[in-house]
Amino acid sequence: MVSEKDLSDEDHVVFKMFQGKSQAELTMLVKRTPVDTEANRNLFKRAFLIFIQKVFLLPTSSPNVTPKALPTLFGLENTKSRNWALQVHDFLLEELKKAKLNNTKAIHGCCYVMMIIYFHETHFGKNAREPEAQPPWI
């Protein structure tokens, strides 16, 4: 989670620019941002990263950007080395905990990861040789 008080003035402006944006606003920002200058390229990268997380990696039923996506606004030079799988994994675990706590049947999260889990479970099923106490394979 990003704390606003720990941000520099420049980072605070960027944070406020994306906080609470809707998917439609992100889509328009990605489509309409030119990449002619370094500043515009950085704006495009930030918008695209937040858009991908909102739509694909960390989708929620909320129309606005999830606060979990906001840390990716900073450190654009480290984007390739970021552990995206761990971010999605942690998000899915939180959603599962919420679903169990609220006794709901639906969770938010990366649809492709959920499809992999579903197809693995339906194709391979439970392994009788694995003790029940072991954590799930994913």
N, CA, C and O atoms as CSV, one atom per row, in Angstrom:
chain,resi,resn,atom,element,x,y,z
A,1,MET,N,N,0.835,-1.179,0.000
A,1,MET,CA,C,0.000,0.000,0.000
A,1,MET,C,C,0.879,1.240,0.000
A,1,MET,O,O,1.903,1.273,0.682
A,2,VAL,N,N,0.501,2.234,-0.738
A,2,VAL,CA,C,1.258,3.474,-0.826
A,2,VAL,C,C,0.711,4.473,0.176
A,2,VAL,O,O,-0.496,4.707,0.244
A,3,SER,N,N,1.611,5.058,0.952
A,3,SER,CA,C,1.205,6.085,1.895
A,3,SER,C,C,1.480,7.442,1.258
A,3,SER,O,O,2.604,7.728,0.845
A,4,GLU,N,N,0.447,8.273,1.182
A,4,GLU,CA,C,0.590,9.575,0.542
A,4,GLU,C,C,1.603,10.467,1.250
A,4,GLU,O,O,2.279,11.265,0.600
A,5,LYS,N,N,1.716,10.348,2.554
A,5,LYS,CA,C,2.617,11.228,3.302
A,5,LYS,C,C,4.088,10.935,3.022
A,5,LYS,O,O,4.939,11.793,3.256
A,6,ASP,N,N,4.403,9.735,2.522
A,6,ASP,CA,C,5.785,9.366,2.237
A,6,ASP,C,C,6.220,9.744,0.821
A,6,ASP,O,O,7.371,9.514,0.450
A,7,LEU,N,N,5.323,10.314,0.033
A,7,LEU,CA,C,5.622,10.625,-1.366
A,7,LEU,C,C,6.230,12.018,-1.512
A,7,LEU,O,O,5.938,12.932,-0.741
A,8,SER,N,N,7.082,12.146,-2.524
A,8,SER,CA,C,7.605,13.471,-2.865
A,8,SER,C,C,6.474,14.267,-3.526
A,8,SER,O,O,5.425,13.710,-3.850
A,9,ASP,N,N,6.689,15.556,-3.720
A,9,ASP,CA,C,5.663,16.399,-4.340
A,9,ASP,C,C,5.322,15.912,-5.743
A,9,ASP,O,O,4.155,15.875,-6.131
A,10,GLU,N,N,6.358,15.536,-6.504
A,10,GLU,CA,C,6.146,15.040,-7.870
A,10,GLU,C,C,5.361,13.726,-7.863
A,10,GLU,O,O,4.426,13.550,-8.644
A,11,ASP,N,N,5.750,12.806,-6.975
A,11,ASP,CA,C,5.051,11.520,-6.877
A,11,ASP,C,C,3.624,11.701,-6.368
A,11,ASP,O,O,2.729,10.953,-6.761
A,12,HIS,N,N,3.405,12.676,-5.506
A,12,HIS,CA,C,2.068,12.943,-4.983
A,12,HIS,C,C,1.133,13.369,-6.112
A,12,HIS,O,O,-0.032,12.971,-6.135
A,13,VAL,N,N,1.632,14.171,-7.046
A,13,VAL,CA,C,0.828,14.595,-8.203
A,13,VAL,C,C,0.450,13.379,-9.044
A,13,VAL,O,O,-0.696,13.252,-9.474
A,14,VAL,N,N,1.409,12.485,-9.278
A,14,VAL,CA,C,1.145,11.263,-10.054
A,14,VAL,C,C,0.128,10.390,-9.334
A,14,VAL,O,O,-0.805,9.877,-9.952
A,15,PHE,N,N,0.306,10.221,-8.027
A,15,PHE,CA,C,-0.601,9.402,-7.221
A,15,PHE,C,C,-2.036,9.925,-7.333
A,15,PHE,O,O,-2.966,9.157,-7.575
A,16,LYS,N,N,-2.206,11.233,-7.155
A,16,LYS,CA,C,-3.541,11.840,-7.220
A,16,LYS,C,C,-4.149,11.713,-8.621
A,16,LYS,O,O,-5.367,11.601,-8.766
A,17,MET,N,N,-3.292,11.730,-9.654
A,17,MET,CA,C,-3.771,11.646,-11.026
A,17,MET,C,C,-4.475,10.306,-11.298
A,17,MET,O,O,-5.430,10.249,-12.073
A,18,PHE,N,N,-3.998,9.236,-10.656
A,18,PHE,CA,C,-4.558,7.907,-10.924
A,18,PHE,C,C,-5.506,7.407,-9.844
A,18,PHE,O,O,-6.280,6.481,-10.088
A,19,GLN,N,N,-5.460,7.991,-8.672
A,19,GLN,CA,C,-6.314,7.542,-7.577
A,19,GLN,C,C,-7.787,7.746,-7.935
A,19,GLN,O,O,-8.199,8.855,-8.274
A,20,GLY,N,N,-8.570,6.681,-7.858
A,20,GLY,CA,C,-10.002,6.765,-8.113
A,20,GLY,C,C,-10.396,6.800,-9.577
A,20,GLY,O,O,-11.574,6.971,-9.892
A,21,LYS,N,N,-9.434,6.642,-10.482
A,21,LYS,CA,C,-9.773,6.635,-11.910
A,21,LYS,C,C,-10.642,5.429,-12.233
A,21,LYS,O,O,-10.477,4.355,-11.654
A,22,SER,N,N,-11.558,5.618,-13.153
A,22,SER,CA,C,-12.403,4.503,-13.593
A,22,SER,C,C,-11.738,3.794,-14.762
A,22,SER,O,O,-10.788,4.307,-15.355
A,23,GLN,N,N,-12.239,2.628,-15.081
A,23,GLN,CA,C,-11.710,1.865,-16.208
A,23,GLN,C,C,-11.880,2.643,-17.507
A,23,GLN,O,O,-10.990,2.626,-18.357
A,24,ALA,N,N,-12.997,3.316,-17.668
A,24,ALA,CA,C,-13.232,4.103,-18.886
A,24,ALA,C,C,-12.226,5.249,-18.988
A,24,ALA,O,O,-11.711,5.527,-20.071
A,25,GLU,N,N,-11.944,5.912,-17.869
A,25,GLU,CA,C,-10.966,7.006,-17.875
A,25,GLU,C,C,-9.563,6.484,-18.201
A,25,GLU,O,O,-8.812,7.125,-18.937
A,26,LEU,N,N,-9.219,5.329,-17.655
A,26,LEU,CA,C,-7.917,4.736,-17.961
A,26,LEU,C,C,-7.814,4.363,-19.432
A,26,LEU,O,O,-6.781,4.575,-20.067
A,27,THR,N,N,-8.894,3.807,-19.965
A,27,THR,CA,C,-8.908,3.434,-21.384
A,27,THR,C,C,-8.660,4.653,-22.256
A,27,THR,O,O,-7.851,4.605,-23.182
A,28,MET,N,N,-9.345,5.732,-21.966
A,28,MET,CA,C,-9.176,6.955,-22.759
A,28,MET,C,C,-7.768,7.521,-22.592
A,28,MET,O,O,-7.186,8.014,-23.558
A,29,LEU,N,N,-7.218,7.457,-21.392
A,29,LEU,CA,C,-5.876,7.965,-21.155
A,29,LEU,C,C,-4.844,7.166,-21.954
A,29,LEU,O,O,-3.935,7.739,-22.555
A,30,VAL,N,N,-4.992,5.840,-21.954
A,30,VAL,CA,C,-4.073,4.988,-22.710
A,30,VAL,C,C,-4.204,5.268,-24.209
A,30,VAL,O,O,-3.197,5.357,-24.911
A,31,LYS,N,N,-5.420,5.405,-24.697
A,31,LYS,CA,C,-5.643,5.631,-26.127
A,31,LYS,C,C,-5.161,6.997,-26.596
A,31,LYS,O,O,-4.666,7.131,-27.715
A,32,ARG,N,N,-5.301,8.002,-25.754
A,32,ARG,CA,C,-5.058,9.374,-26.197
A,32,ARG,C,C,-3.714,9.964,-25.791
A,32,ARG,O,O,-3.404,11.091,-26.176
A,33,THR,N,N,-2.919,9.241,-25.032
A,33,THR,CA,C,-1.640,9.789,-24.603
A,33,THR,C,C,-0.609,9.612,-25.707
A,33,THR,O,O,-0.307,8.483,-26.092
A,34,PRO,N,N,-0.068,10.702,-26.221
A,34,PRO,CA,C,0.987,10.582,-27.237
A,34,PRO,C,C,2.283,10.121,-26.572
A,34,PRO,O,O,2.461,10.299,-25.367
A,35,VAL,N,N,3.166,9.542,-27.337
A,35,VAL,CA,C,4.446,9.074,-26.799
A,35,VAL,C,C,5.602,9.834,-27.454
A,35,VAL,O,O,6.649,9.259,-27.750
A,36,ASP,N,N,5.398,11.115,-27.673
A,36,ASP,CA,C,6.390,11.931,-28.369
A,36,ASP,C,C,7.489,12.464,-27.454
A,36,ASP,O,O,8.591,12.743,-27.927
A,37,THR,N,N,7.223,12.610,-26.174
A,37,THR,CA,C,8.238,13.099,-25.237
A,37,THR,C,C,8.431,12.075,-24.122
A,37,THR,O,O,7.610,11.177,-23.937
A,38,GLU,N,N,9.522,12.224,-23.390
A,38,GLU,CA,C,9.800,11.298,-22.289
A,38,GLU,C,C,8.712,11.369,-21.212
A,38,GLU,O,O,8.314,10.343,-20.660
A,39,ALA,N,N,8.241,12.564,-20.918
A,39,ALA,CA,C,7.181,12.724,-19.917
A,39,ALA,C,C,5.895,12.030,-20.364
A,39,ALA,O,O,5.233,11.378,-19.557
A,40,ASN,N,N,5.542,12.161,-21.625
A,40,ASN,CA,C,4.346,11.496,-22.145
A,40,ASN,C,C,4.520,9.979,-22.181
A,40,ASN,O,O,3.571,9.239,-21.922
A,41,ARG,N,N,5.726,9.515,-22.500
A,41,ARG,CA,C,5.982,8.067,-22.487
A,41,ARG,C,C,5.815,7.515,-21.079
A,41,ARG,O,O,5.243,6.439,-20.898
A,42,ASN,N,N,6.310,8.245,-20.077
A,42,ASN,CA,C,6.147,7.798,-18.680
A,42,ASN,C,C,4.688,7.810,-18.263
A,42,ASN,O,O,4.238,6.905,-17.560
A,43,LEU,N,N,3.942,8.822,-18.687
A,43,LEU,CA,C,2.506,8.869,-18.397
A,43,LEU,C,C,1.800,7.684,-19.047
A,43,LEU,O,O,0.956,7.044,-18.419
A,44,PHE,N,N,2.139,7.389,-20.301
A,44,PHE,CA,C,1.546,6.245,-20.995
A,44,PHE,C,C,1.877,4.943,-20.271
A,44,PHE,O,O,0.995,4.109,-20.070
A,45,LYS,N,N,3.139,4.759,-19.876
A,45,LYS,CA,C,3.534,3.532,-19.173
A,45,LYS,C,C,2.739,3.361,-17.887
A,45,LYS,O,O,2.241,2.276,-17.588
A,46,ARG,N,N,2.629,4.449,-17.131
A,46,ARG,CA,C,1.876,4.377,-15.876
A,46,ARG,C,C,0.414,4.045,-16.127
A,46,ARG,O,O,-0.159,3.185,-15.458
A,47,ALA,N,N,-0.184,4.726,-17.089
A,47,ALA,CA,C,-1.594,4.480,-17.405
A,47,ALA,C,C,-1.797,3.048,-17.885
A,47,ALA,O,O,-2.765,2.394,-17.495
A,48,PHE,N,N,-0.895,2.561,-18.725
A,48,PHE,CA,C,-1.019,1.208,-19.259
A,48,PHE,C,C,-0.868,0.165,-18.148
A,48,PHE,O,O,-1.625,-0.805,-18.105
A,49,LEU,N,N,0.109,0.360,-17.246
A,49,LEU,CA,C,0.293,-0.583,-16.139
A,49,LEU,C,C,-0.926,-0.629,-15.228
A,49,LEU,O,O,-1.357,-1.707,-14.819
A,50,ILE,N,N,-1.475,0.521,-14.913
A,50,ILE,CA,C,-2.667,0.558,-14.061
A,50,ILE,C,C,-3.852,-0.073,-14.798
A,50,ILE,O,O,-4.631,-0.816,-14.200
A,51,PHE,N,N,-3.987,0.223,-16.090
A,51,PHE,CA,C,-5.070,-0.344,-16.896
A,51,PHE,C,C,-4.993,-1.878,-16.918
A,51,PHE,O,O,-5.998,-2.557,-16.706
A,52,ILE,N,N,-3.802,-2.413,-17.176
A,52,ILE,CA,C,-3.626,-3.876,-17.232
A,52,ILE,C,C,-3.978,-4.516,-15.891
A,52,ILE,O,O,-4.588,-5.584,-15.844
A,53,GLN,N,N,-3.595,-3.864,-14.821
A,53,GLN,CA,C,-3.934,-4.416,-13.511
A,53,GLN,C,C,-5.428,-4.347,-13.248
A,53,GLN,O,O,-6.015,-5.295,-12.728
A,54,LYS,N,N,-6.043,-3.231,-13.605
A,54,LYS,CA,C,-7.483,-3.049,-13.374
A,54,LYS,C,C,-8.300,-4.045,-14.178
A,54,LYS,O,O,-9.262,-4.623,-13.671
A,55,VAL,N,N,-7.917,-4.243,-15.431
A,55,VAL,CA,C,-8.719,-5.073,-16.321
A,55,VAL,C,C,-8.344,-6.548,-16.246
A,55,VAL,O,O,-9.217,-7.412,-16.333
A,56,PHE,N,N,-7.065,-6.844,-16.087
A,56,PHE,CA,C,-6.608,-8.217,-16.260
A,56,PHE,C,C,-6.065,-8.866,-14.987
A,56,PHE,O,O,-6.541,-9.927,-14.584
A,57,LEU,N,N,-5.084,-8.245,-14.359
A,57,LEU,CA,C,-4.411,-8.897,-13.241
A,57,LEU,C,C,-5.147,-8.804,-11.914
A,57,LEU,O,O,-5.226,-9.788,-11.180
A,58,LEU,N,N,-5.690,-7.620,-11.598
A,58,LEU,CA,C,-6.345,-7.414,-10.306
A,58,LEU,C,C,-7.763,-6.865,-10.486
A,58,LEU,O,O,-8.105,-5.842,-9.894
A,59,PRO,N,N,-8.581,-7.525,-11.287
A,59,PRO,CA,C,-9.923,-6.975,-11.528
A,59,PRO,C,C,-10.814,-7.097,-10.292
A,59,PRO,O,O,-10.745,-8.074,-9.546
A,60,THR,N,N,-11.637,-6.094,-10.101
A,60,THR,CA,C,-12.621,-6.114,-9.019
A,60,THR,C,C,-13.946,-5.636,-9.592
A,60,THR,O,O,-14.003,-5.164,-10.727
A,61,SER,N,N,-14.992,-5.757,-8.818
A,61,SER,CA,C,-16.292,-5.282,-9.271
A,61,SER,C,C,-16.412,-3.771,-9.133
A,61,SER,O,O,-17.347,-3.169,-9.661
A,62,SER,N,N,-15.467,-3.154,-8.423
A,62,SER,CA,C,-15.453,-1.704,-8.289
A,62,SER,C,C,-15.064,-1.081,-9.634
A,62,SER,O,O,-14.170,-1.587,-10.311
A,63,PRO,N,N,-15.717,-0.006,-10.020
A,63,PRO,CA,C,-15.367,0.618,-11.295
A,63,PRO,C,C,-14.053,1.403,-11.236
A,63,PRO,O,O,-13.533,1.819,-12.272
A,64,ASN,N,N,-13.519,1.606,-10.039
A,64,ASN,CA,C,-12.315,2.425,-9.878
A,64,ASN,C,C,-11.074,1.567,-9.657
A,64,ASN,O,O,-11.165,0.381,-9.340
A,65,VAL,N,N,-9.920,2.193,-9.832
A,65,VAL,CA,C,-8.631,1.528,-9.647
A,65,VAL,C,C,-8.494,1.061,-8.203
A,65,VAL,O,O,-8.801,1.806,-7.272
A,66,THR,N,N,-8.037,-0.164,-8.022
A,66,THR,CA,C,-7.804,-0.688,-6.691
A,66,THR,C,C,-6.527,-0.068,-6.116
A,66,THR,O,O,-5.550,0.093,-6.847
A,67,PRO,N,N,-6.511,0.279,-4.842
A,67,PRO,CA,C,-5.303,0.849,-4.236
A,67,PRO,C,C,-4.090,-0.071,-4.336
A,67,PRO,O,O,-2.953,0.397,-4.271
A,68,LYS,N,N,-4.316,-1.367,-4.493
A,68,LYS,CA,C,-3.213,-2.323,-4.615
A,68,LYS,C,C,-2.409,-2.109,-5.888
A,68,LYS,O,O,-1.251,-2.521,-5.962
A,69,ALA,N,N,-3.000,-1.477,-6.883
A,69,ALA,CA,C,-2.310,-1.245,-8.155
A,69,ALA,C,C,-1.444,0.002,-8.125
A,69,ALA,O,O,-0.541,0.138,-8.950
A,70,LEU,N,N,-1.691,0.900,-7.211
A,70,LEU,CA,C,-1.007,2.198,-7.209
A,70,LEU,C,C,0.500,2.151,-6.972
A,70,LEU,O,O,1.193,3.028,-7.488
A,71,PRO,N,N,1.057,1.197,-6.236
A,71,PRO,CA,C,2.518,1.179,-6.091
A,71,PRO,C,C,3.269,1.036,-7.416
A,71,PRO,O,O,4.431,1.435,-7.502
A,72,THR,N,N,2.650,0.488,-8.426
A,72,THR,CA,C,3.332,0.329,-9.713
A,72,THR,C,C,3.511,1.658,-10.443
A,72,THR,O,O,4.185,1.707,-11.472
A,73,LEU,N,N,2.923,2.725,-9.933
A,73,LEU,CA,C,3.104,4.041,-10.541
A,73,LEU,C,C,4.537,4.539,-10.372
A,73,LEU,O,O,4.993,5.390,-11.136
A,74,PHE,N,N,5.231,4.024,-9.395
A,74,PHE,CA,C,6.555,4.514,-9.057
A,74,PHE,C,C,7.598,3.452,-9.371
A,74,PHE,O,O,7.322,2.259,-9.244
A,75,GLY,N,N,8.762,3.858,-9.768
A,75,GLY,CA,C,9.823,2.908,-10.119
A,75,GLY,C,C,9.584,2.255,-11.457
A,75,GLY,O,O,9.693,1.035,-11.580
A,76,LEU,N,N,9.258,3.051,-12.470
A,76,LEU,CA,C,9.000,2.492,-13.801
A,76,LEU,C,C,10.191,1.718,-14.343
A,76,LEU,O,O,10.021,0.788,-15.132
A,77,GLU,N,N,11.393,2.092,-13.930
A,77,GLU,CA,C,12.589,1.406,-14.423
A,77,GLU,C,C,12.676,-0.029,-13.896
A,77,GLU,O,O,13.432,-0.835,-14.439
A,78,ASN,N,N,11.920,-0.360,-12.853
A,78,ASN,CA,C,11.939,-1.709,-12.264
A,78,ASN,C,C,10.747,-2.560,-12.694
A,78,ASN,O,O,10.501,-3.617,-12.113
A,79,THR,N,N,10.016,-2.117,-13.693
A,79,THR,CA,C,8.796,-2.822,-14.089
A,79,THR,C,C,9.066,-4.264,-14.503
A,79,THR,O,O,8.300,-5.162,-14.155
A,80,LYS,N,N,10.144,-4.489,-15.240
A,80,LYS,CA,C,10.451,-5.850,-15.712
A,80,LYS,C,C,10.865,-6.780,-14.582
A,80,LYS,O,O,10.650,-7.989,-14.666
A,81,SER,N,N,11.453,-6.233,-13.533
A,81,SER,CA,C,11.917,-7.078,-12.439
A,81,SER,C,C,10.874,-7.246,-11.332
A,81,SER,O,O,11.108,-7.974,-10.368
A,82,ARG,N,N,9.728,-6.578,-11.466
A,82,ARG,CA,C,8.665,-6.683,-10.461
A,82,ARG,C,C,8.086,-8.102,-10.472
A,82,ARG,O,O,7.958,-8.715,-11.532
A,83,ASN,N,N,7.746,-8.608,-9.320
A,83,ASN,CA,C,7.198,-9.955,-9.205
A,83,ASN,C,C,5.674,-9.885,-9.401
A,83,ASN,O,O,4.911,-9.831,-8.436
A,84,TRP,N,N,5.257,-9.887,-10.658
A,84,TRP,CA,C,3.835,-9.750,-10.992
A,84,TRP,C,C,3.035,-10.968,-10.528
A,84,TRP,O,O,1.899,-10.832,-10.074
A,85,ALA,N,N,3.624,-12.145,-10.641
A,85,ALA,CA,C,2.916,-13.362,-10.223
A,85,ALA,C,C,2.620,-13.333,-8.729
A,85,ALA,O,O,1.535,-13.725,-8.300
A,86,LEU,N,N,3.575,-12.872,-7.943
A,86,LEU,CA,C,3.356,-12.780,-6.499
A,86,LEU,C,C,2.270,-11.764,-6.176
A,86,LEU,O,O,1.464,-11.981,-5.271
A,87,GLN,N,N,2.244,-10.661,-6.909
A,87,GLN,CA,C,1.208,-9.649,-6.687
A,87,GLN,C,C,-0.178,-10.235,-6.955
A,87,GLN,O,O,-1.105,-10.020,-6.173
A,88,VAL,N,N,-0.321,-10.968,-8.049
A,88,VAL,CA,C,-1.608,-11.596,-8.367
A,88,VAL,C,C,-1.936,-12.664,-7.331
A,88,VAL,O,O,-3.078,-12.766,-6.884
A,89,HIS,N,N,-0.948,-13.456,-6.950
A,89,HIS,CA,C,-1.149,-14.516,-5.953
A,89,HIS,C,C,-1.646,-13.933,-4.632
A,89,HIS,O,O,-2.618,-14.423,-4.058
A,90,ASP,N,N,-0.974,-12.885,-4.152
A,90,ASP,CA,C,-1.385,-12.258,-2.887
A,90,ASP,C,C,-2.793,-11.678,-2.984
A,90,ASP,O,O,-3.575,-11.771,-2.038
A,91,PHE,N,N,-3.110,-11.081,-4.131
A,91,PHE,CA,C,-4.441,-10.524,-4.348
A,91,PHE,C,C,-5.498,-11.626,-4.308
A,91,PHE,O,O,-6.545,-11.461,-3.683
A,92,LEU,N,N,-5.225,-12.749,-4.975
A,92,LEU,CA,C,-6.172,-13.867,-4.972
A,92,LEU,C,C,-6.362,-14.431,-3.563
A,92,LEU,O,O,-7.482,-14.754,-3.168
A,93,LEU,N,N,-5.279,-14.548,-2.813
A,93,LEU,CA,C,-5.397,-15.051,-1.434
A,93,LEU,C,C,-6.261,-14.130,-0.581
A,93,LEU,O,O,-7.089,-14.593,0.204
A,94,GLU,N,N,-6.064,-12.825,-0.740
A,94,GLU,CA,C,-6.912,-11.876,0.010
A,94,GLU,C,C,-8.376,-12.018,-0.381
A,94,GLU,O,O,-9.260,-11.992,0.475
A,95,GLU,N,N,-8.627,-12.166,-1.663
A,95,GLU,CA,C,-10.003,-12.323,-2.129
A,95,GLU,C,C,-10.622,-13.621,-1.609
A,95,GLU,O,O,-11.800,-13.649,-1.253
A,96,LEU,N,N,-9.835,-14.689,-1.564
A,96,LEU,CA,C,-10.339,-15.955,-1.008
A,96,LEU,C,C,-10.676,-15.802,0.475
A,96,LEU,O,O,-11.697,-16.308,0.940
A,97,LYS,N,N,-9.821,-15.107,1.207
A,97,LYS,CA,C,-10.090,-14.887,2.637
A,97,LYS,C,C,-11.375,-14.081,2.820
A,97,LYS,O,O,-12.185,-14.381,3.697
A,98,LYS,N,N,-11.553,-13.055,1.985
A,98,LYS,CA,C,-12.778,-12.250,2.064
A,98,LYS,C,C,-13.999,-13.097,1.745
A,98,LYS,O,O,-15.032,-12.979,2.404
A,99,ALA,N,N,-13.879,-13.954,0.731
A,99,ALA,CA,C,-15.015,-14.800,0.339
A,99,ALA,C,C,-15.378,-15.769,1.462
A,99,ALA,O,O,-16.559,-15.984,1.737
A,100,LYS,N,N,-14.381,-16.348,2.106
A,100,LYS,CA,C,-14.648,-17.264,3.217
A,100,LYS,C,C,-15.261,-16.521,4.399
A,100,LYS,O,O,-16.198,-17.006,5.033
A,101,LEU,N,N,-14.722,-15.342,4.688
A,101,LEU,CA,C,-15.211,-14.540,5.806
A,101,LEU,C,C,-16.658,-14.104,5.584
A,101,LEU,O,O,-17.476,-14.144,6.504
A,102,ASN,N,N,-16.963,-13.690,4.368
A,102,ASN,CA,C,-18.316,-13.212,4.048
A,102,ASN,C,C,-19.234,-14.317,3.543
A,102,ASN,O,O,-20.404,-14.073,3.248
A,103,ASN,N,N,-18.697,-15.543,3.443
A,103,ASN,CA,C,-19.457,-16.699,2.971
A,103,ASN,C,C,-20.082,-16.440,1.589
A,103,ASN,O,O,-21.271,-16.675,1.374
A,104,THR,N,N,-19.252,-15.952,0.668
A,104,THR,CA,C,-19.712,-15.716,-0.698
A,104,THR,C,C,-19.112,-16.758,-1.621
A,104,THR,O,O,-18.137,-17.426,-1.275
A,105,LYS,N,N,-19.698,-16.888,-2.789
A,105,LYS,CA,C,-19.264,-17.898,-3.747
A,105,LYS,C,C,-18.378,-17.324,-4.853
A,105,LYS,O,O,-17.854,-18.084,-5.668
A,106,ALA,N,N,-18.201,-16.013,-4.900
A,106,ALA,CA,C,-17.431,-15.390,-5.974
A,106,ALA,C,C,-16.243,-14.626,-5.413
A,106,ALA,O,O,-16.300,-14.067,-4.318
A,107,ILE,N,N,-15.155,-14.615,-6.196
A,107,ILE,CA,C,-13.993,-13.817,-5.819
A,107,ILE,C,C,-13.543,-13.020,-7.039
A,107,ILE,O,O,-13.877,-13.354,-8.175
A,108,HIS,N,N,-12.778,-11.958,-6.780
A,108,HIS,CA,C,-12.182,-11.175,-7.854
A,108,HIS,C,C,-10.767,-11.673,-8.066
A,108,HIS,O,O,-10.191,-12.311,-7.185
A,109,GLY,N,N,-10.209,-11.390,-9.217
A,109,GLY,CA,C,-8.814,-11.738,-9.456
A,109,GLY,C,C,-8.561,-12.091,-10.895
A,109,GLY,O,O,-9.460,-12.046,-11.735
A,110,CYS,N,N,-7.330,-12.442,-11.167
A,110,CYS,CA,C,-6.902,-12.749,-12.525
A,110,CYS,C,C,-7.649,-13.973,-13.046
A,110,CYS,O,O,-7.498,-15.080,-12.528
A,111,CYS,N,N,-8.441,-13.756,-14.060
A,111,CYS,CA,C,-9.272,-14.834,-14.605
A,111,CYS,C,C,-8.435,-15.985,-15.151
A,111,CYS,O,O,-8.836,-17.144,-15.040
A,112,TYR,N,N,-7.279,-15.686,-15.737
A,112,TYR,CA,C,-6.458,-16.744,-16.306
A,112,TYR,C,C,-5.860,-17.639,-15.225
A,112,TYR,O,O,-5.764,-18.852,-15.412
A,113,VAL,N,N,-5.464,-17.063,-14.116
A,113,VAL,CA,C,-4.960,-17.880,-13.011
A,113,VAL,C,C,-6.076,-18.764,-12.480
A,113,VAL,O,O,-5.865,-19.944,-12.200
A,114,MET,N,N,-7.263,-18.187,-12.343
A,114,MET,CA,C,-8.394,-18.986,-11.862
A,114,MET,C,C,-8.746,-20.098,-12.839
A,114,MET,O,O,-9.110,-21.196,-12.417
A,115,MET,N,N,-8.643,-19.834,-14.138
A,115,MET,CA,C,-8.922,-20.873,-15.135
A,115,MET,C,C,-7.889,-21.993,-15.041
A,115,MET,O,O,-8.242,-23.166,-15.166
A,116,ILE,N,N,-6.629,-21.654,-14.826
A,116,ILE,CA,C,-5.591,-22.676,-14.669
A,116,ILE,C,C,-5.906,-23.554,-13.471
A,116,ILE,O,O,-5.825,-24.779,-13.557
A,117,ILE,N,N,-6.264,-22.936,-12.356
A,117,ILE,CA,C,-6.609,-23.702,-11.153
A,117,ILE,C,C,-7.814,-24.598,-11.423
A,117,ILE,O,O,-7.811,-25.773,-11.057
A,118,TYR,N,N,-8.842,-24.045,-12.062
A,118,TYR,CA,C,-10.056,-24.807,-12.352
A,118,TYR,C,C,-9.751,-26.009,-13.244
A,118,TYR,O,O,-10.173,-27.127,-12.948
A,119,PHE,N,N,-9.018,-25.780,-14.336
A,119,PHE,CA,C,-8.721,-26.880,-15.252
A,119,PHE,C,C,-7.800,-27.907,-14.619
A,119,PHE,O,O,-7.920,-29.098,-14.908
A,120,HIS,N,N,-6.890,-27.478,-13.768
A,120,HIS,CA,C,-6.028,-28.428,-13.076
A,120,HIS,C,C,-6.860,-29.305,-12.146
A,120,HIS,O,O,-6.693,-30.525,-12.118
A,121,GLU,N,N,-7.744,-28.688,-11.397
A,121,GLU,CA,C,-8.572,-29.453,-10.466
A,121,GLU,C,C,-9.524,-30.404,-11.189
A,121,GLU,O,O,-9.723,-31.536,-10.749
A,122,THR,N,N,-10.112,-29.950,-12.296
A,122,THR,CA,C,-11.062,-30.815,-13.001
A,122,THR,C,C,-10.361,-31.917,-13.786
A,122,THR,O,O,-10.914,-33.005,-13.952
A,123,HIS,N,N,-9.151,-31.649,-14.269
A,123,HIS,CA,C,-8.439,-32.659,-15.050
A,123,HIS,C,C,-7.718,-33.659,-14.162
A,123,HIS,O,O,-7.796,-34.867,-14.384
A,124,PHE,N,N,-7.015,-33.153,-13.153
A,124,PHE,CA,C,-6.217,-34.024,-12.313
A,124,PHE,C,C,-6.903,-34.394,-11.007
A,124,PHE,O,O,-6.613,-35.443,-10.432
A,125,GLY,N,N,-7.802,-33.552,-10.538
A,125,GLY,CA,C,-8.496,-33.825,-9.286
A,125,GLY,C,C,-7.550,-33.812,-8.104
A,125,GLY,O,O,-6.417,-33.342,-8.206
A,126,LYS,N,N,-8.015,-34.324,-6.999
A,126,LYS,CA,C,-7.185,-34.406,-5.793
A,126,LYS,C,C,-6.219,-35.572,-5.928
A,126,LYS,O,O,-6.568,-36.633,-6.445
A,127,ASN,N,N,-5.009,-35.356,-5.456
A,127,ASN,CA,C,-4.013,-36.411,-5.444
A,127,ASN,C,C,-4.161,-37.176,-4.132
A,127,ASN,O,O,-3.940,-36.619,-3.057
A,128,ALA,N,N,-4.529,-38.427,-4.219
A,128,ALA,CA,C,-4.775,-39.234,-3.021
A,128,ALA,C,C,-3.507,-39.445,-2.201
A,128,ALA,O,O,-3.577,-39.699,-0.998
A,129,ARG,N,N,-2.341,-39.341,-2.854
A,129,ARG,CA,C,-1.079,-39.556,-2.138
A,129,ARG,C,C,-0.661,-38.332,-1.327
A,129,ARG,O,O,0.182,-38.453,-0.439
A,130,GLU,N,N,-1.228,-37.157,-1.608
A,130,GLU,CA,C,-0.871,-35.952,-0.865
A,130,GLU,C,C,-1.708,-35.870,0.408
A,130,GLU,O,O,-2.925,-36.048,0.365
A,131,PRO,N,N,-1.071,-35.605,1.520
A,131,PRO,CA,C,-1.842,-35.429,2.754
A,131,PRO,C,C,-2.730,-34.183,2.646
A,131,PRO,O,O,-2.385,-33.224,1.956
A,132,GLU,N,N,-3.838,-34.209,3.315
A,132,GLU,CA,C,-4.793,-33.096,3.272
A,132,GLU,C,C,-4.217,-31.807,3.852
A,132,GLU,O,O,-4.651,-30.712,3.492
A,133,ALA,N,N,-3.246,-31.934,4.742
A,133,ALA,CA,C,-2.728,-30.755,5.427
A,133,ALA,C,C,-1.834,-29.886,4.541
A,133,ALA,O,O,-1.496,-28.761,4.912
A,134,GLN,N,N,-1.452,-30.404,3.374
A,134,GLN,CA,C,-0.583,-29.625,2.500
A,134,GLN,C,C,-1.305,-28.452,1.872
A,134,GLN,O,O,-2.506,-28.526,1.614
A,135,PRO,N,N,-0.577,-27.354,1.619
A,135,PRO,CA,C,-1.225,-26.209,0.960
A,135,PRO,C,C,-1.568,-26.543,-0.486
A,135,PRO,O,O,-1.028,-27.500,-1.042
A,136,PRO,N,N,-2.450,-25.775,-1.097
A,136,PRO,CA,C,-2.802,-26.022,-2.483
A,136,PRO,C,C,-1.566,-25.943,-3.378
A,136,PRO,O,O,-0.601,-25.261,-3.034
A,137,TRP,N,N,-1.582,-26.624,-4.508
A,137,TRP,CA,C,-0.410,-26.705,-5.386
A,137,TRP,C,C,-0.011,-25.343,-5.929
A,137,TRP,O,O,1.165,-25.130,-6.221
A,138,ILE,N,N,-0.946,-24.415,-6.073
A,138,ILE,CA,C,-0.580,-23.105,-6.606
A,138,ILE,C,C,-0.206,-22.205,-5.458
A,138,ILE,O,O,0.140,-21.043,-5.672
